[in-house]
Amino acid sequence: METSALDRVATSIPVTMRTKNELKHAKGGLSYEDFIRHLLRIAARQKESTPTLQATTFERAEGYVADAPFGLTFHYNRLLDAENFRFDITLKSVRKDGKKIPLQAYAKQRDPSKDYFLILEQVIRKEIDPMFVFRKYGKEDFRDYQAWKKHFSRLGLHETSFEEDVMEHLETPPR
């Protein structure tokens, strides 16, 4: 393949440190140049292929987490080996000291985001690994997306599940 004078000029592309680290990890032994060419070939092949729609039916399950004085009843998708799998955790009801309270009242008294990750931890224990405990440096830090990414990768969960079950909930409470 012949290169033009323009192709021989050194260039740089600004990327975030996170993207750079992901690229560094993903490229393995390839040079950045070769890896980017590889990604461009994949993108070209995907454009040529006919898009397909994949419909998957997930079995819903119910669970309960108690964290004094609250009790949370929730629904989630049972584990399924599908690329588009996600746990899709939703709160069904909340009890405080044994009495049912509205979800809005609960959200004013607690951090729903932290409780969401307590629920996610329990769902992973029930569906995948009974010994799973989310810990970072001996402390619970549920907002550490890198630690969650490592756990999801180690557990064999797809990127879709990580994006929808973790990243979407780092800033927003569960529905």
Backbone torsions as a table, in degrees:
resi	resn	phi	psi	omega
1	MET	NA	126.7	-178.1
2	GLU	-83.8	137.6	178.6
3	THR	-106.5	143.7	178.4
4	SER	-87.0	170.4	178.1
5	ALA	-61.9	-34.5	179.2
6	LEU	-64.8	-36.7	-179.8
7	ASP	-68.6	-23.5	-177.9
8	ARG	-83.5	-10.0	-179.6
9	VAL	-78.1	129.2	179.6
10	ALA	-66.8	136.5	178.7
11	THR	-133.7	166.5	175.0
12	SER	-136.8	151.1	179.0
13	ILE	-124.9	117.6	179.8
14	PRO	-72.5	131.3	176.0
15	VAL	-137.4	160.3	178.1
16	THR	-70.8	160.6	179.0
17	MET	-62.2	-37.1	178.8
18	ARG	-60.8	-46.7	179.8
19	THR	-63.6	-42.2	179.6
20	LYS	-60.6	-44.1	-179.9
21	ASN	-65.9	-38.9	177.9
22	GLU	-65.0	-42.3	177.1
23	LEU	-61.9	-45.2	-179.0
24	LYS	-58.5	-42.7	179.9
25	HIS	-69.9	-43.3	-175.0
26	ALA	-71.4	-32.0	-173.6
27	LYS	-73.6	-19.8	179.7
28	GLY	61.1	-127.1	-177.9
29	GLY	-86.8	-3.0	-179.6
30	LEU	-75.2	154.2	171.7
31	SER	-74.0	161.4	177.4
32	TYR	-58.5	-41.6	-179.9
33	GLU	-58.4	-49.5	-179.4
34	ASP	-65.6	-38.0	-179.7
35	PHE	-66.9	-42.2	178.4
36	ILE	-64.1	-39.8	175.8
37	ARG	-60.5	-42.7	178.0
38	HIS	-58.9	-45.7	178.9
39	LEU	-62.9	-38.5	178.4
40	LEU	-65.6	-38.4	176.9
41	ARG	-63.7	-42.5	178.2
42	ILE	-62.0	-44.4	180.0
43	ALA	-62.0	-40.1	179.3
44	ALA	-64.8	-41.7	178.4
45	ARG	-64.2	-39.5	179.9
46	GLN	-66.3	-34.8	177.4
47	LYS	-65.8	-34.9	-178.3
48	GLU	-76.2	-30.2	-176.4
49	SER	-74.0	152.9	179.9
50	THR	-76.8	127.0	179.1
51	PRO	-67.5	141.6	178.3
52	THR	-123.5	151.0	177.5
53	LEU	-104.0	125.7	-178.2
54	GLN	-110.7	118.9	177.5
55	ALA	-104.5	129.5	-180.0
56	THR	-128.5	135.4	176.7
57	THR	-99.6	127.7	-179.7
58	PHE	-107.1	140.4	175.8
59	GLU	-84.5	127.5	-179.5
60	ARG	-89.1	144.1	177.2
61	ALA	-130.5	163.7	179.5
62	GLU	-117.8	144.4	178.3
63	GLY	-140.3	172.2	-178.3
64	TYR	-143.1	134.1	175.8
65	VAL	-124.7	132.2	175.9
66	ALA	-111.0	125.5	176.4
67	ASP	-141.2	94.1	-169.3
68	ALA	-40.7	135.7	-1.0
69	PRO	-92.5	15.2	-174.8
70	PHE	-100.5	149.8	171.2
71	GLY	-128.2	128.5	-175.8
72	LEU	-116.2	122.8	173.9
73	THR	-101.3	133.8	-174.5
74	PHE	-143.4	163.2	173.4
75	HIS	-115.8	151.5	177.1
76	TYR	-155.8	164.5	175.6
77	ASN	-82.2	132.5	174.0
78	ARG	-66.7	151.1	-176.8
79	LEU	-60.2	133.9	178.7
80	LEU	-143.2	132.6	180.0
81	ASP	-79.9	83.8	179.3
82	ALA	-139.0	142.5	-177.7
83	GLU	-61.4	-31.4	-178.9
84	ASN	-94.9	18.0	-179.7
85	PHE	-67.4	143.4	168.8
86	ARG	-152.1	153.0	-178.9
87	PHE	-72.8	-32.1	176.1
88	ASP	49.7	59.7	-177.4
89	ILE	-74.8	131.3	176.1
90	THR	-133.5	137.7	177.4
91	LEU	-75.2	135.3	176.7
92	LYS	-98.9	-48.3	179.7
93	SER	-156.6	161.2	179.8
94	VAL	-130.5	137.8	175.1
95	ARG	-121.7	140.4	174.5
96	LYS	-123.3	122.0	-176.2
97	ASP	52.6	37.4	176.5
98	GLY	85.3	-6.9	-178.3
99	LYS	-105.9	133.8	179.6
100	LYS	-66.8	132.7	177.7
101	ILE	-126.2	155.0	178.0
102	PRO	-64.8	149.0	179.9
103	LEU	-59.1	-35.8	180.0
104	GLN	-64.4	-40.7	178.8
105	ALA	-66.2	-39.9	177.5
106	TYR	-61.0	-45.2	-177.2
107	ALA	-63.2	-25.4	178.3
108	LYS	-80.1	-20.9	-175.4
109	GLN	-100.1	-21.2	-175.6
110	ARG	-135.0	168.8	173.7
111	ASP	-92.3	99.9	-177.9
112	PRO	-59.1	-28.2	-180.0
113	SER	-63.6	-45.8	179.2
114	LYS	-63.5	-43.4	179.0
115	ASP	-64.0	-35.3	177.0
116	TYR	-57.6	-45.2	-178.3
117	PHE	-72.5	-27.4	171.2
118	LEU	-64.3	-41.6	177.7
119	ILE	-64.8	-46.0	179.5
120	LEU	-58.9	-42.0	177.8
121	GLU	-59.7	-44.2	179.8
122	GLN	-66.2	-41.2	179.8
123	VAL	-61.5	-42.5	178.1
124	ILE	-62.3	-41.5	177.6
125	ARG	-61.5	-40.9	-177.0
126	LYS	-73.3	-41.3	-172.6
127	GLU	-91.1	-27.5	-171.1
128	ILE	-125.8	-57.8	-170.1
129	ASP	-137.2	103.8	-177.7
130	PRO	-60.9	-16.6	-179.0
131	MET	-98.2	3.2	-175.8
132	PHE	-65.2	128.1	173.7
133	VAL	-138.0	128.0	178.8
134	PHE	-84.4	113.5	179.4
135	ARG	-140.6	144.7	172.7
136	LYS	-135.3	116.5	-179.4
137	TYR	54.4	36.8	177.6
138	GLY	78.5	-0.3	-180.0
139	LYS	-118.4	156.2	173.1
140	GLU	-85.0	118.4	176.0
141	ASP	-135.5	83.7	-171.8
142	PHE	-68.8	-13.7	-178.3
143	ARG	-90.3	5.6	-179.4
144	ASP	-84.5	94.0	-175.3
145	TYR	-66.0	-29.5	179.3
146	GLN	-65.0	-42.1	178.7
147	ALA	-64.7	-41.5	177.2
148	TRP	-62.8	-40.4	-179.2
149	LYS	-61.2	-43.2	178.1
150	LYS	-62.2	-44.7	179.7
151	HIS	-61.7	-47.1	-179.0
152	PHE	-61.7	-39.7	178.0
153	SER	-65.4	-46.5	-179.8
154	ARG	-61.8	-35.3	-179.0
155	LEU	-81.8	-5.5	177.5
156	GLY	79.7	21.3	178.5
157	LEU	-84.7	146.5	-177.0
158	HIS	-72.7	158.0	177.7
159	GLU	-57.2	-35.8	178.6
160	THR	-57.9	-44.0	179.9
161	SER	-64.0	-43.8	178.6
162	PHE	-59.7	-47.9	-178.1
163	GLU	-61.7	-45.0	-173.9
164	GLU	-85.2	-32.6	-177.1
165	ASP	-90.4	-22.2	-179.5
166	VAL	-113.8	-62.1	-172.1
167	MET	-59.7	-41.2	179.8
168	GLU	-65.4	-22.7	-174.5
169	HIS	-103.9	0.9	177.2
170	LEU	-67.9	-29.3	-178.0
171	GLU	-113.8	-20.4	-176.4
172	THR	-118.2	143.6	178.1
173	PRO	-73.5	159.9	177.2
174	PRO	-65.3	154.8	-179.3
175	ARG	-72.3	NA	NA
